[in-house]
Amino acid sequence: MSANRIVPVLLLGVLLLAALVHWMGGKKNQTLDGVIVMNVMTYEFYSNAKDCNYRGAPYVLLPNAPFREIVTTGSTDVEQMDPYSTGHGKPS
């Protein structure tokens, strides 16, 4: 192959790679509907899950700093967690 053919093929390959990286990159202001499970060092997202019965292969989230602040600044107060409970009412 001559240099006249190698350069355009390489440029086309670089352009396709750049387009693929841009397309697969993070989205701004994206809303996720599902369950996020925090493992030791990663966050796993199960789409369309509503409670602890999540199934299927998870998506691995790569969170930025604002996401980590929102997730980790929550309180562990039981009264504040009540609206998120899947139970059938408060204990008596």
Buried (B, 14 or more C-beta within 10 A) or exposed (E): EEEEEEEEEEEEEEEEEEEEEEEEEEEEEEEEEBBBBEEEEEBBBBEEBEEEEBEEEBBEBEBEEEEEEEEEEEEEEEEEEEEEEEEEEEEE
